[in-house]
């Protein structure tokens, strides 16, 4: 699979290529794990396997990833469930939309119960 280096996000898989933040080349440990993670995704729009893969930490040290994201603020776009790209148009991350929806529902429900 072809790899394209970009200056935003962390890593994303598309049908014919993977986009990885070019600054990850300076962090070989994180780079290898992100690449392995993206290669593990399927080409389907949604699968439970992909959702579980995104919920798994993939062996990436969260503190190291957090430091990378702070040093490279454009990588924070990875946290957005909907982004815009000149090349791809609107990009919807179905897994993030589902995860964020569950979090919002749980927070709303617990807030309702607490009140």
N, C-alpha and C positions, 0 to 999 in steps of 0.2 A: 504494500500500500504506500502511496506517495505521501510524503510529509511536506507541508508548507509551514514556514516560520512566519509568525505574525507578531505584532507588538501589543496585543491585547489578550485578555483571557488567560487561561492556563492551557487547556487542551480541549479540542472538540473533534468528534469523528463525523465525517460526512460519507456519502456513498462511495466516493472514489478517492478520498484523501483524508488526512488528519491534519488539523491545524494545531500547532504548538507554539507557545510564547517563545520567541527567540532568546529571551533573557534566561530561560531555563537551561540553555547550554552552559551557563556559568555555574549551574547547580546540578552536576551529573547524577547525583543520587535521586533527586526529585524528578529530573528529566526521565530517567529510566523507568521509574514507577508510573509516571503520568503516561508515558508511551505504552507501557504494558497495559495499563488501565484502558486506554482508548482502543487498543487493538483487541481487547476482550469484548468490546461492545459489538452488537449485531447491527446489521443494516436496516432492521425493521424500525418503524416509527415508534412502537412501544412494545416491550416485552417485560415480563416480570423479572427475568434474568438481568436485564439492563437496569431495572429499578433497584434490585438487590445489590447489583454491582456498584451503583452510585451511593447506596446507603453504607456500603463497606468502605473502610478507610484505605484499602488497597496497599497497606503497609507504608503509607506516606506519613512521615513525622509531621503532625499538625502544627507544631511550633515552628519547624523549619518552613513549612508552607506559608504560615502566617507572616513570618519574617520576609519571605520572598514577596508576598502580596503588599506588604507595607513599603518595601523598597521599590516596588514596581506597581504603582497605583492603577495603571491601566489593566492590570490583571484582575482587579476587583470586578470587572464586567462579567467575570465567570459566575458571579453570584446572582446575576439577573436572569430570570426565567425567560424573558423575551428581549432579544437584542436585534440591532439592525446592522447589516453588512452590505456594502456596495455590491459585492460579488454575489451574495446569496439572498439579499432582501431581508425580510423579517425571519428571524430564527427563533423557533419555539422549543424550549427544553421541556418536554412533556414530564420527565421525571422531576424536575425542580418545581414545575407547576403543581404536580400531585403532592410533593413533600410540603411545599409552602401552604397548600390548601388544607392539608391535615393539621399542620401546626396552627393555622388560623382558626380552624374549627375547634380544636382542642382548647386553645386559649379563650375563645368566645364562650365555649361551653363551661369551662371552669370559672370564668368571670361571672357568667350568668348564675351559676350555682352559688358562688360566693356572695353575690348581692341578694 
